[in-house]
Amino acid sequence: MASASANSSFTTVFSPSLSSSSPSSSSSKISNLSFLNASSPTSKFLKLVSHNPHNSAAGSNITITSVLKTIESSTSAVPVRTGRDLSSERGSGVKPTILVSEKLGEAGIQVLRSFGNVDCSYDLTPEELCKKIGSCDALIVRSGTKVTRGVFEAGKGKLKVVGRAGVGIDNVDLQAATEFGCLVVNAPTANTVAAAEHGIALLTAMARNVSQADASMKAGKWQRNKYVGVSLVGKILAVMGFGKVGFEVARRAKGLGMEVIAHDPYAPAERARAIGVELVSFDQAISCADFISLHMPLTAATSKILNDETFVKMKKGVRIINVARGGVIDEDAMVKALDNGIVAQAALDVFTEEPPPKDNKLVQHENVTITPHLGASTKEAQEGVAIEVAEAVIGALKGELSATAVNAPMVPPKVLSELAPYVQLAEKLGRLVVQLVAGGDGIKSIKVVYKSAHCQDDLDTRLLRAMITKGIIEPISNTYINLVNADFTAKQKGLRISEERVSVDSASENPIHSIQVCILNVDSKFESALSKTGDIRIEGRVKDGIPRLTCVGSFGVDVSLEGNLILCRQVDQPGMIGRVGNILGQHNVNVSFMSVGRTSRGKKAIMAIGVDEEPNREALKEIGEVPAVEEFVFLNL
């Protein structure tokens, strides 16, 4: 048995500042959260009059809430299902429509065509894109297409995934994508080597004046003395951004005999030390470098990060390479720095505006080597990116969580595989607990307790919290919920979700011992689910890879969380299992499992019955009429 030894808690609060009654911009559907809005009608229910003389007057009516049918999660360990699975629609002859708005490698197109209907429409205007997107399930872009809020609005909730064929996603409105429940995936690995190689190519070409000397010779000149270059051996290269591309550039520069330093506030020092690179501050990096290579994303923090103020801190005669994003350099400031000699040379593959105007001063500057955004332009990279983004988009349309998702909890594939059964457990507990709510003032506060033998810092609960939120909201709402917009929707509904980690002593190597979900300050239509504090409380764990329900209120049970479930509170006496089982059998309802948990012998007990089919009205009525049955509830999992 695992015992609690210590606990630490943390709270995530979804602000109720967004009124739950205000329409959501994230879906074209009208929300009807009967339990989340106290003023709205409660869910449809069927009242059965109990003839049980042991029932109190207050409990003489047994209420059975009908629950919306929900998508059954896959029972396999991987992949993790995060939303609507469009692959099921293919079986009925309906294929998803995938719009490709910029040229994609043929290998990727073929992968897409094996799954859906592919529309390759290039050079669309913003208006044309918005007009076309309303009939599309997925959109694949490169860096040239701007996927704005207007595009997601025009998608009217049908657009499920945007794939970026490449790394940068600054041309996609991530906030709008999240609000509309649209997953955004990229292809971050296939072009890593190509971009790094191009960075090194520009560095060496710039150092030896290759492009200028080439142009001079083609003009009929022989100017050996004019194009004397500089050696790379022993020079300091500052890699600004130590992600995948930056790492590969640093590794190659070390092979050229350069001394490499790097700046990246998020990079682990051990990773840098492994290849002999020192992580330093931003100011230290730019002030002591002979060469600066930029590999950072374009964000609000990095926009024009090289500007008049930073150029004056650099060593006179510094050389700058940029194969990242044009917007990270203030181009006017760089022209001035080139003219006054602070920057000796620059080699640029990207620009603030692409293509740049013909009169762009950087393009025309003699000391600048330029290429037209060729970082990922190798045959191998183009095919690799096309396949990578195609597979990510198809996975998303199947309802799988991609490891390259950029607007969902980022979980490494190994951890994702490890958490897969717990993800299913989390969603099923959410779906179960919400069905136990009888109404009251509406759901406002939810508490989740994770019991684990792992160190607190090793347990990332974002993915699990999102799935619990999905499980709670989706069965009682017409709003489509997926992993991407679960937290956003919870904020809109004013839900306050607190999470607590409890350390337990356990020899198990499983990441989580159990998950407990409580809904606070609500009425329950199954009183036995109430804890001593009056809150609805259930708990579950994973056994042999299968999610199981282990506790309802103060009663211990042990049942698989699949199919349909009947919970009965009864007087603990012989013959109850057979009697209820006979009723179900007479109505052709197959029992898949049965478990009984009791407080003590001869007193109260909870019988949990798994059934393959939903019992009809008459079967439920007969169960309610069994004298020893004090209350029961039917649950669809």
VEXDREN-2710 file (C-alpha; in Angstrom, 1 decimal):
% VEXDREN-2710
k/r/px/py/pz
1/MET/0.0/0.0/0.0
2/ALA/1.2/3.5/-0.7
3/SER/1.0/5.9/2.2
4/ALA/1.0/9.7/2.1
5/SER/4.2/11.1/3.5
6/ALA/4.2/14.7/2.6
7/ASN/2.4/17.0/0.3
8/SER/2.9/20.3/-1.5
9/SER/0.2/22.2/-3.3
10/PHE/-0.1/24.7/-6.1
11/THR/-3.1/26.4/-7.5
12/THR/-4.1/27.3/-11.1
13/VAL/-6.9/29.8/-11.2
14/PHE/-9.0/30.4/-14.3
15/SER/-10.2/34.0/-14.0
16/PRO/-14.0/34.4/-14.0
17/SER/-13.5/37.9/-15.5
18/LEU/-14.8/36.5/-18.8
19/SER/-18.5/36.0/-18.2
20/SER/-19.8/32.5/-18.8
21/SER/-22.9/33.9/-20.3
22/SER/-21.0/35.8/-23.0
23/PRO/-20.7/34.1/-26.3
24/SER/-17.4/32.4/-27.0
25/SER/-15.5/33.5/-30.0
26/SER/-13.8/30.1/-30.1
27/SER/-16.7/28.3/-31.6
28/SER/-19.7/28.9/-33.9
29/LYS/-21.7/26.7/-31.6
30/ILE/-24.0/28.1/-29.0
31/SER/-22.9/27.1/-25.5
32/ASN/-25.5/25.5/-23.2
33/LEU/-23.5/24.7/-20.1
34/SER/-26.4/23.8/-17.8
35/PHE/-24.2/23.0/-14.8
36/LEU/-21.8/25.9/-15.4
37/ASN/-24.5/28.5/-15.6
38/ALA/-26.9/28.4/-12.7
39/SER/-29.5/30.5/-14.5
40/SER/-29.8/28.0/-17.3
41/PRO/-32.0/24.9/-17.2
42/THR/-30.6/21.8/-15.6
43/SER/-29.9/18.8/-17.8
44/LYS/-32.8/16.6/-19.0
45/PHE/-33.6/14.0/-16.4
46/LEU/-35.9/11.1/-15.8
47/LYS/-37.6/10.7/-12.4
48/LEU/-38.4/7.3/-11.1
49/VAL/-40.6/7.0/-8.0
50/SER/-39.0/4.6/-5.6
51/HIS/-41.1/2.2/-3.6
52/ASN/-38.3/1.6/-1.2
53/PRO/-39.6/2.2/2.3
54/HIS/-36.1/2.7/3.6
55/ASN/-35.7/5.9/1.6
56/SER/-36.2/9.1/3.4
57/ALA/-38.9/11.5/2.2
58/ALA/-36.3/13.9/0.8
59/GLY/-34.8/11.1/-1.2
60/SER/-38.0/9.4/-2.4
61/ASN/-37.5/10.5/-6.0
62/ILE/-34.6/8.8/-7.7
63/THR/-33.2/11.1/-10.4
64/ILE/-31.3/9.7/-13.4
65/THR/-29.6/12.3/-15.5
66/SER/-29.3/11.5/-19.2
67/VAL/-25.9/12.3/-20.4
68/LEU/-24.7/13.4/-23.8
69/LYS/-23.0/10.7/-25.8
70/THR/-19.2/11.3/-25.9
71/ILE/-16.3/10.0/-27.9
72/GLU/-14.8/6.9/-26.4
73/SER/-11.0/7.3/-26.0
74/SER/-8.7/4.7/-27.5
75/THR/-7.5/2.1/-25.0
76/SER/-4.1/1.7/-26.6
77/ALA/-1.1/3.2/-24.8
78/VAL/-0.3/5.5/-27.7
79/PRO/-1.1/7.7/-29.4
80/VAL/-2.9/10.0/-27.0
81/ARG/-6.3/11.1/-28.4
82/THR/-6.9/14.8/-27.8
83/GLY/-10.1/15.6/-29.7
84/ARG/-12.4/14.8/-32.6
85/ASP/-11.1/11.9/-34.7
86/LEU/-11.7/12.7/-38.3
87/SER/-10.4/9.3/-39.4
88/SER/-13.7/7.8/-38.3
89/GLU/-15.5/10.0/-40.8
90/ARG/-13.3/8.4/-43.6
91/GLY/-15.0/5.1/-43.0
92/SER/-18.3/6.7/-44.1
93/GLY/-16.7/8.1/-47.2
94/VAL/-16.1/11.6/-45.9
95/LYS/-12.4/12.7/-46.2
96/PRO/-11.0/15.8/-44.5
97/THR/-10.1/18.6/-46.8
98/ILE/-6.5/19.9/-46.5
99/LEU/-5.6/23.2/-48.1
100/VAL/-1.9/23.7/-49.1
101/SER/-1.3/27.4/-49.7
102/GLU/2.4/27.3/-50.5
103/LYS/4.5/24.9/-52.5
104/LEU/5.2/21.7/-50.6
105/GLY/7.5/18.8/-51.5
106/GLU/5.8/16.1/-53.6
107/ALA/6.5/13.4/-51.0
108/GLY/4.5/15.4/-48.4
109/ILE/1.6/15.9/-50.9
110/GLN/1.5/12.2/-51.5
111/VAL/1.3/11.5/-47.8
112/LEU/-1.6/14.0/-47.5
113/ARG/-3.5/12.5/-50.5
114/SER/-3.4/9.1/-48.9
115/PHE/-5.5/10.5/-46.0
116/GLY/-7.7/13.3/-47.4
117/ASN/-8.7/15.6/-50.2
118/VAL/-5.8/17.9/-51.0
119/ASP/-6.3/21.4/-52.5
120/CYS/-3.0/23.0/-53.6
121/SER/-3.9/26.7/-54.1
122/TYR/-0.8/28.9/-54.1
123/ASP/-0.5/32.7/-54.0
124/LEU/-3.9/33.3/-52.5
125/THR/-4.8/36.8/-51.4
126/PRO/-6.0/37.2/-47.8
127/GLU/-9.5/37.5/-49.1
128/GLU/-9.3/34.4/-51.2
129/LEU/-7.8/32.4/-48.3
130/CYS/-10.6/33.5/-46.0
131/LYS/-13.2/32.5/-48.6
132/LYS/-11.7/29.1/-49.2
133/ILE/-10.8/28.2/-45.6
134/GLY/-14.5/27.7/-44.5
135/SER/-14.6/24.3/-46.2
136/CYS/-11.2/23.1/-45.0
137/ASP/-10.2/20.9/-42.0
138/ALA/-6.5/21.7/-42.2
139/LEU/-4.2/24.3/-43.7
140/ILE/-0.5/24.0/-44.5
141/VAL/1.6/27.0/-45.0
142/ARG/5.3/28.1/-45.2
143/SER/6.5/31.5/-44.1
144/GLY/4.7/33.6/-46.8
145/THR/1.0/33.0/-45.8
146/LYS/-0.3/35.1/-42.9
147/VAL/-2.8/33.0/-40.9
148/THR/-4.6/35.8/-39.0
149/ARG/-7.5/36.0/-36.7
150/GLY/-9.7/36.7/-39.7
151/VAL/-8.7/33.3/-41.2
152/PHE/-9.7/31.4/-38.0
153/GLU/-13.0/33.4/-37.9
154/ALA/-13.7/32.4/-41.5
155/GLY/-12.9/28.8/-40.6
156/LYS/-16.1/28.8/-38.5
157/GLY/-14.8/26.1/-36.2
158/LYS/-14.2/23.6/-39.0
159/LEU/-10.5/24.3/-39.2
160/LYS/-8.9/21.8/-36.9
161/VAL/-5.1/22.2/-37.6
162/VAL/-2.6/24.6/-39.1
163/GLY/0.7/23.0/-40.2
164/ARG/3.7/25.2/-40.6
165/ALA/6.2/23.7/-43.0
166/GLY/9.3/24.9/-41.1
167/VAL/10.2/26.1/-37.7
168/GLY/9.0/29.7/-37.2
169/ILE/5.4/30.3/-36.5
170/ASP/5.4/34.1/-36.3
171/ASN/3.1/34.2/-39.3
172/VAL/0.3/32.4/-37.4
173/ASP/-1.9/34.1/-34.8
174/LEU/-1.4/31.5/-32.0
175/GLN/-3.8/33.3/-29.6
176/ALA/-6.6/33.2/-32.2
177/ALA/-5.8/29.6/-33.0
178/THR/-6.0/28.6/-29.4
179/GLU/-9.3/30.4/-28.9
180/PHE/-10.8/28.7/-31.9
181/GLY/-9.5/25.3/-30.7
182/CYS/-7.2/24.9/-33.7
183/LEU/-4.0/23.0/-33.2
184/VAL/-0.8/24.5/-34.7
185/VAL/2.0/22.2/-35.6
186/ASN/5.4/22.8/-37.2
187/ALA/8.2/20.8/-38.7
188/PRO/11.2/21.7/-36.4
189/THR/13.7/19.0/-37.2
190/ALA/13.8/18.2/-40.9
191/ASN/15.4/21.5/-41.9
192/THR/17.7/21.9/-38.9
193/VAL/20.9/20.7/-40.7
194/ALA/20.1/22.6/-43.9
195/ALA/19.7/25.9/-42.0
196/ALA/22.9/25.3/-40.0
197/GLU/24.8/24.5/-43.2
198/HIS/23.6/27.6/-44.8
199/GLY/24.6/29.7/-41.8
200/ILE/28.1/28.2/-42.0
201/ALA/28.1/28.8/-45.8
202/LEU/27.3/32.5/-45.3
203/LEU/29.9/32.8/-42.5
204/THR/32.7/31.5/-44.6
205/ALA/31.6/33.2/-47.8
206/MET/31.4/36.5/-45.9
207/ALA/34.8/36.0/-44.2
208/ARG/36.5/35.5/-47.6
209/ASN/34.4/37.9/-49.7
210/VAL/33.3/35.1/-52.0
211/SER/30.1/36.8/-53.5
212/GLN/31.8/40.2/-54.0
213/ALA/34.9/38.6/-55.7
214/ASP/32.6/36.5/-57.9
215/ALA/30.6/39.6/-59.0
216/SER/33.9/41.5/-59.6
217/MET/35.3/38.8/-61.8
218/LYS/32.1/38.5/-63.8
219/ALA/32.4/42.2/-64.4
220/GLY/35.8/41.6/-66.0
221/LYS/37.9/42.7/-63.0
222/TRP/40.8/41.0/-61.2
223/GLN/40.9/42.6/-57.7
224/ARG/42.9/40.3/-55.4
225/ASN/44.1/43.0/-53.1
226/LYS/40.6/44.4/-52.6
227/TYR/39.0/41.2/-51.4
228/VAL/41.5/40.1/-48.7
229/GLY/39.5/38.1/-46.1
230/VAL/39.8/37.1/-42.5
231/SER/40.6/33.8/-41.0
232/LEU/38.1/31.9/-38.8
233/VAL/40.6/30.0/-36.6
234/GLY/40.7/31.4/-33.1
235/LYS/37.9/33.9/-33.7
236/ILE/35.0/34.2/-31.2
237/LEU/31.6/33.2/-32.6
238/ALA/28.6/34.2/-30.5
239/VAL/25.6/32.0/-31.3
240/MET/22.5/34.0/-30.3
241/GLY/19.8/31.3/-29.7
242/PHE/21.0/27.9/-28.8
243/GLY/18.2/25.7/-30.1
244/LYS/18.4/23.0/-32.7
245/VAL/19.9/25.2/-35.4
246/GLY/22.1/27.2/-33.1
247/PHE/23.5/24.0/-31.6
248/GLU/24.4/22.6/-35.1
249/VAL/26.0/25.8/-36.1
250/ALA/28.1/25.9/-32.9
251/ARG/29.2/22.3/-33.5
252/ARG/30.3/23.0/-37.1
253/ALA/32.0/26.2/-36.1
254/LYS/34.0/24.3/-33.5
255/GLY/35.2/22.1/-36.3
256/LEU/36.5/25.2/-38.1
257/GLY/38.7/26.1/-35.1
258/MET/36.5/28.9/-33.8
259/GLU/35.9/29.6/-30.1
260/VAL/32.1/29.5/-29.6
261/ILE/30.0/31.2/-26.9
262/ALA/26.2/31.3/-26.8
263/HIS/23.4/33.2/-25.3
264/ASP/20.0/31.6/-24.7
265/PRO/18.1/32.1/-21.4
266/TYR/16.3/28.7/-21.8
267/ALA/19.2/26.5/-23.0
268/PRO/20.6/24.0/-20.4
269/ALA/24.2/24.7/-19.6
270/GLU/25.1/20.9/-19.7
271/ARG/24.0/20.7/-23.3
272/ALA/26.3/23.6/-24.2
273/ARG/29.2/22.3/-22.2
274/ALA/28.9/18.9/-23.9
275/ILE/30.3/20.4/-27.2
276/GLY/32.6/22.9/-25.5
277/VAL/30.4/26.0/-25.6
278/GLU/30.0/28.5/-22.8
279/LEU/26.6/30.1/-22.1
280/VAL/27.0/33.9/-21.4
281/SER/24.8/36.9/-21.0
282/PHE/23.4/38.9/-24.0
283/ASP/25.7/41.9/-23.4
284/GLN/28.8/39.7/-22.9
285/ALA/28.1/37.7/-26.1
286/ILE/27.7/40.8/-28.3
287/SER/30.6/42.7/-26.8
288/CYS/33.3/40.2/-27.2
289/ALA/32.3/38.4/-30.4
290/ASP/34.2/38.6/-33.7
291/PHE/31.2/37.0/-35.4
292/ILE/27.6/36.9/-34.3
293/SER/25.2/34.3/-35.7
294/LEU/21.5/34.8/-35.0
295/HIS/19.2/31.8/-34.4
296/MET/16.4/33.2/-32.3
297/PRO/12.6/33.3/-33.0
298/LEU/10.8/36.5/-33.8
299/THR/8.9/37.5/-30.7
300/ALA/7.9/40.7/-28.9
301/ALA/11.1/40.3/-26.9
302/THR/13.4/39.7/-29.8
303/SER/11.9/42.2/-32.3
304/LYS/14.8/44.5/-33.4
305/ILE/17.0/43.2/-30.6
306/LEU/19.9/44.3/-32.7
307/ASN/19.5/48.1/-32.8
308/ASP/21.3/51.4/-32.3
309/GLU/21.8/50.7/-28.6
310/THR/23.1/47.2/-29.0
311/PHE/25.4/47.9/-32.0
312/VAL/27.4/50.4/-30.0
313/LYS/28.2/47.7/-27.5
314/MET/29.8/45.5/-30.1
315/LYS/33.5/45.1/-30.9
316/LYS/34.4/47.3/-33.8
317/GLY/34.6/45.3/-37.0
318/VAL/32.2/42.6/-35.9
319/ARG/30.6/40.4/-38.6
320/ILE/26.9/39.3/-38.4
321/ILE/25.1/36.4/-39.9
322/ASN/21.3/36.0/-39.8
323/VAL/19.5/32.9/-41.0
324/ALA/16.7/33.2/-38.4
325/ARG/14.1/36.0/-38.8
326/GLY/14.6/39.4/-40.5
327/GLY/12.7/41.2/-37.8
328/VAL/15.3/40.6/-35.1
329/ILE/17.5/43.3/-36.7
330/ASP/16.6/47.0/-37.0
331/GLU/17.7/47.3/-40.6
332/ASP/18.1/51.1/-40.6
333/ALA/20.4/50.8/-37.5
334/MET/22.4/48.1/-39.2
335/VAL/23.0/50.3/-42.3
336/LYS/24.4/53.0/-40.0
337/ALA/26.6/50.5/-38.1
338/LEU/28.0/49.2/-41.5
339/ASP/28.6/52.7/-42.7
340/ASN/30.5/53.8/-39.5
341/GLY/32.6/50.6/-39.4
342/ILE/31.1/49.0/-36.2
343/VAL/29.9/46.2/-38.3
344/ALA/32.5/45.2/-40.9
345/GLN/30.3/42.8/-42.9
346/ALA/26.9/41.1/-42.7
347/ALA/25.5/38.0/-44.3
348/LEU/21.7/37.9/-44.5
349/ASP/19.3/35.2/-45.6
350/VAL/16.2/36.9/-44.1
351/PHE/14.6/40.4/-44.1
352/THR/11.9/42.3/-42.3
353/GLU/10.0/42.5/-45.5
354/GLU/10.3/39.6/-47.9
355/PRO/11.0/40.0/-50.7
356/PRO/12.8/43.2/-49.7
357/PRO/12.2/46.3/-51.8
358/LYS/14.6/46.8/-54.7
359/ASP/16.0/50.0/-53.0
360/ASN/16.6/48.3/-49.7
361/LYS/19.9/49.8/-48.5
362/LEU/21.1/46.5/-46.9
363/VAL/20.5/44.6/-50.1
364/GLN/22.5/47.2/-52.0
365/HIS/25.3/47.6/-49.5
366/GLU/28.7/46.4/-50.8
367/ASN/29.6/44.8/-47.5
368/VAL/26.5/42.7/-47.2
369/THR/26.2/39.2/-48.6
370/ILE/22.6/38.2/-49.3
371/THR/20.5/35.2/-50.2
372/PRO/16.7/34.9/-50.7
373/HIS/15.7/33.0/-47.6
374/LEU/17.5/29.8/-48.6
375/GLY/18.1/28.4/-45.1
376/ALA/15.9/25.3/-45.6
377/SER/16.3/25.1/-49.4
378/THR/18.0/21.8/-50.0
379/LYS/16.3/19.0/-51.8
380/GLU/16.7/16.8/-48.7
381/ALA/15.3/19.4/-46.3
382/GLN/12.4/20.3/-48.5
383/GLU/11.3/16.7/-48.8
384/GLY/11.9/16.1/-45.1
385/VAL/9.9/19.2/-44.0
386/ALA/7.0/18.2/-46.3
387/ILE/6.8/14.7/-44.9
388/GLU/7.2/15.9/-41.3
389/VAL/4.5/18.5/-41.5
390/ALA/2.2/16.2/-43.4
391/GLU/2.5/13.5/-40.8
392/ALA/1.9/16.0/-38.0
393/VAL/-1.2/17.4/-39.7
394/ILE/-2.6/13.9/-40.3
395/GLY/-1.9/12.9/-36.7
396/ALA/-3.8/16.0/-35.5
397/LEU/-6.8/15.2/-37.7
398/LYS/-6.8/11.7/-36.2
399/GLY/-7.0/13.2/-32.8
400/GLU/-3.5/12.5/-31.8
401/LEU/-1.3/15.0/-29.8
402/SER/1.7/15.8/-31.9
403/ALA/5.1/16.3/-30.2
404/THR/5.5/19.3/-32.5
405/ALA/2.3/21.1/-31.4
406/VAL/3.1/24.7/-30.5
407/ASN/-0.1/25.9/-28.8
408/ALA/-0.7/22.9/-26.6
409/PRO/1.2/21.5/-23.6
410/MET/4.5/20.5/-25.0
411/VAL/5.3/16.9/-23.9
412/PRO/8.3/15.0/-25.2
413/PRO/7.3/11.8/-27.0
414/LYS/8.8/9.5/-24.3
415/VAL/6.9/11.3/-21.6
416/LEU/3.8/11.4/-23.8
417/SER/3.9/7.6/-24.1
418/GLU/4.4/7.2/-20.4
419/LEU/1.5/9.5/-19.5
420/ALA/-0.9/8.0/-22.1
421/PRO/-3.0/5.8/-19.8
422/TYR/-3.1/8.7/-17.2
423/VAL/-4.4/11.1/-19.9
424/GLN/-7.2/8.6/-20.5
425/LEU/-7.8/8.3/-16.8
426/ALA/-7.9/12.1/-16.3
427/GLU/-10.5/12.6/-19.1
428/LYS/-12.7/9.7/-17.9
429/LEU/-12.6/11.0/-14.3
430/GLY/-13.7/14.4/-15.6
431/ARG/-16.6/12.8/-17.6
432/LEU/-17.7/10.7/-14.6
433/VAL/-17.6/13.4/-11.9
434/VAL/-19.7/15.9/-13.9
435/GLN/-22.4/13.4/-14.3
436/LEU/-22.8/13.2/-10.5
437/VAL/-23.7/16.9/-10.3
438/ALA/-27.4/17.5/-9.6
439/GLY/-27.4/21.2/-10.2
440/GLY/-27.2/23.8/-7.3
441/ASP/-25.4/27.1/-8.0
442/GLY/-23.4/25.7/-10.9
443/ILE/-19.9/24.3/-11.1
444/LYS/-17.4/27.0/-10.0
445/SER/-14.6/25.2/-8.1
446/ILE/-12.7/22.0/-9.0
447/LYS/-9.9/20.5/-7.0
448/VAL/-7.5/17.9/-8.5
449/VAL/-5.1/15.9/-6.3
450/TYR/-2.2/14.0/-7.9
451/LYS/-0.6/11.3/-5.7
452/SER/2.9/10.5/-6.9
453/ALA/6.1/9.0/-5.7
454/HIS/8.0/11.2/-8.1
455/CYS/9.7/14.5/-7.2
456/GLN/7.3/17.4/-7.4
457/ASP/9.4/19.1/-10.1
458/ASP/9.3/15.9/-12.3
459/LEU/5.5/15.9/-12.5
460/ASP/4.1/18.2/-15.2
461/THR/0.4/18.2/-14.9
462/ARG/-0.6/20.6/-17.7
463/LEU/-1.6/17.8/-20.0
464/LEU/-3.6/16.0/-17.3
465/ARG/-5.3/19.2/-16.2
466/ALA/-6.4/20.0/-19.7
467/MET/-7.9/16.5/-20.2
468/ILE/-9.8/16.7/-16.9
469/THR/-11.1/20.1/-18.0
470/LYS/-12.1/18.6/-21.3
471/GLY/-13.9/15.7/-19.6
472/ILE/-15.8/18.0/-17.3
473/ILE/-17.0/20.6/-19.8
474/GLU/-17.6/18.6/-23.0
475/PRO/-20.3/16.2/-21.9
476/ILE/-22.5/19.0/-20.7
477/SER/-21.8/21.5/-23.4
478/ASN/-22.5/22.1/-27.1
479/THR/-19.0/23.7/-27.3
480/TYR/-16.4/21.5/-28.9
481/ILE/-13.4/21.2/-26.5
482/ASN/-10.0/19.9/-27.3
483/LEU/-6.6/20.0/-25.7
484/VAL/-5.8/23.3/-27.3
485/ASN/-8.7/25.4/-26.0
486/ALA/-9.5/23.5/-22.8
487/ASP/-7.8/26.1/-20.5
488/PHE/-9.1/29.0/-22.5
489/THR/-12.7/27.7/-22.3
490/ALA/-12.4/27.1/-18.6
491/LYS/-11.4/30.7/-18.2
492/GLN/-14.4/31.8/-20.1
493/LYS/-16.7/29.7/-18.0
494/GLY/-15.2/31.1/-14.8
495/LEU/-14.0/27.8/-13.5
496/ARG/-11.5/27.8/-10.7
497/ILE/-9.2/24.8/-10.8
498/SER/-6.8/24.1/-8.0
499/GLU/-4.2/21.4/-8.2
500/GLU/-2.4/19.7/-5.4
501/ARG/0.5/17.2/-5.5
502/VAL/0.7/14.7/-2.7
503/SER/3.9/12.6/-2.2
504/VAL/3.4/8.9/-1.5
505/ASP/5.7/6.1/-0.5
506/SER/5.5/3.7/-3.4
507/ALA/7.9/1.2/-5.0
508/SER/6.1/1.6/-8.3
509/GLU/8.0/3.3/-11.1
510/ASN/4.7/4.7/-12.5
511/PRO/4.7/8.5/-12.7
512/ILE/1.4/8.8/-10.9
513/HIS/-0.1/6.7/-8.1
514/SER/-3.7/8.1/-8.4
515/ILE/-5.7/11.1/-9.4
516/GLN/-8.5/12.5/-7.3
517/VAL/-11.1/14.9/-8.8
518/CYS/-13.5/16.9/-6.6
519/ILE/-16.3/19.4/-7.5
520/LEU/-16.8/21.8/-4.6
521/ASN/-20.0/23.3/-3.4
522/VAL/-22.5/21.5/-5.6
523/ASP/-25.4/19.1/-5.0
524/SER/-25.0/15.5/-6.0
525/LYS/-27.7/13.2/-7.4
526/PHE/-25.7/10.3/-5.9
527/GLU/-25.2/11.2/-2.2
528/SER/-22.7/8.5/-1.7
529/ALA/-20.3/10.4/-3.9
530/LEU/-20.0/13.2/-1.3
531/SER/-17.0/13.4/0.9
532/LYS/-17.2/14.3/4.6
533/THR/-16.8/17.9/3.6
534/GLY/-19.8/17.7/1.3
535/ASP/-17.9/17.8/-2.0
536/ILE/-18.3/15.3/-4.9
537/ARG/-15.2/13.2/-4.8
538/ILE/-13.9/10.4/-7.0
539/GLU/-10.5/8.8/-7.4
540/GLY/-8.9/6.6/-10.0
541/ARG/-5.6/5.0/-10.9
542/VAL/-4.0/3.0/-13.7
543/LYS/-3.5/-0.7/-13.2
544/ASP/-1.8/-2.7/-15.9
545/GLY/-2.2/0.1/-18.3
546/ILE/-6.0/0.4/-17.8
547/PRO/-7.7/3.4/-16.1
548/ARG/-9.8/2.3/-13.1
549/LEU/-12.1/3.9/-10.7
550/THR/-11.0/3.2/-7.1
551/CYS/-13.0/5.5/-4.9
552/VAL/-16.4/7.1/-4.9
553/GLY/-17.0/9.4/-1.9
554/SER/-15.8/7.4/1.1
555/PHE/-16.4/4.0/-0.6
556/GLY/-13.6/2.0/-2.2
557/VAL/-14.4/0.3/-5.5
558/ASP/-12.2/-1.2/-8.2
559/VAL/-13.8/-1.0/-11.7
560/SER/-12.6/-0.4/-15.2
561/LEU/-13.4/3.0/-16.6
562/GLU/-14.9/1.9/-19.9
563/GLY/-18.4/1.5/-21.4
564/ASN/-21.3/2.2/-19.1
565/LEU/-21.5/2.1/-15.3
566/ILE/-24.2/1.7/-12.7
567/LEU/-23.5/2.7/-9.1
568/CYS/-25.9/1.5/-6.4
569/ARG/-25.8/2.3/-2.7
570/GLN/-27.4/-0.6/-0.9
571/VAL/-27.8/-2.3/2.4
572/ASP/-25.0/-4.9/2.6
573/GLN/-26.9/-8.2/2.6
574/PRO/-26.7/-11.5/0.7
575/GLY/-28.2/-11.9/-2.8
576/MET/-27.9/-8.3/-4.0
577/ILE/-25.5/-9.0/-6.8
578/GLY/-27.6/-11.8/-8.1
579/ARG/-30.8/-9.8/-7.9
580/VAL/-29.6/-6.7/-9.8
581/GLY/-27.8/-9.0/-12.2
582/ASN/-31.0/-10.9/-12.9
583/ILE/-32.9/-7.7/-13.7
584/LEU/-30.2/-6.6/-16.2
585/GLY/-30.2/-10.1/-17.7
586/GLN/-34.0/-10.1/-18.2
587/HIS/-33.6/-6.9/-20.2
588/ASN/-30.8/-8.3/-22.4
589/VAL/-28.2/-6.0/-20.8
590/ASN/-24.8/-7.8/-20.6
591/VAL/-22.8/-7.2/-17.3
592/SER/-19.1/-6.9/-18.1
593/PHE/-17.9/-6.6/-14.4
594/MET/-19.1/-6.0/-10.9
595/SER/-17.5/-4.8/-7.8
596/VAL/-18.7/-4.1/-4.2
597/GLY/-17.2/-1.7/-1.7
598/ARG/-18.6/-1.4/1.8
599/THR/-18.0/0.6/5.0
600/SER/-18.3/-2.4/7.3
601/ARG/-20.1/-5.8/7.2
602/GLY/-23.8/-5.7/7.2
603/LYS/-24.0/-1.9/6.8
604/LYS/-23.8/0.3/3.7
605/ALA/-22.1/-0.8/0.4
606/ILE/-21.7/0.5/-3.1
607/MET/-22.1/-1.9/-6.0
608/ALA/-20.4/-0.8/-9.2
609/ILE/-21.7/-2.6/-12.3
610/GLY/-20.2/-2.4/-15.7
611/VAL/-22.7/-2.9/-18.6
612/ASP/-22.1/-3.1/-22.3
613/GLU/-25.5/-1.5/-23.3
614/GLU/-27.4/1.4/-21.8
615/PRO/-30.3/-0.1/-19.8
616/ASN/-33.8/0.9/-20.9
617/ARG/-36.2/2.9/-18.7
618/GLU/-38.0/-0.2/-17.4
619/ALA/-34.7/-1.9/-16.3
620/LEU/-33.6/1.1/-14.4
621/LYS/-37.0/1.4/-12.8
622/GLU/-36.9/-2.2/-11.5
623/ILE/-33.4/-1.6/-10.0
624/GLY/-34.7/1.4/-8.2
625/GLU/-37.6/-0.7/-6.8
626/VAL/-35.3/-3.3/-5.1
627/PRO/-35.9/-2.6/-1.4
628/ALA/-32.3/-2.7/-0.3
629/VAL/-31.2/-0.2/-3.0
630/GLU/-31.2/3.2/-1.4
631/GLU/-30.0/5.2/-4.5
632/PHE/-28.4/4.5/-7.8
633/VAL/-27.1/6.3/-10.8
634/PHE/-26.3/5.4/-14.4
635/LEU/-23.1/6.8/-15.9
636/ASN/-21.9/6.8/-19.5
637/LEU/-18.1/6.8/-19.7
END
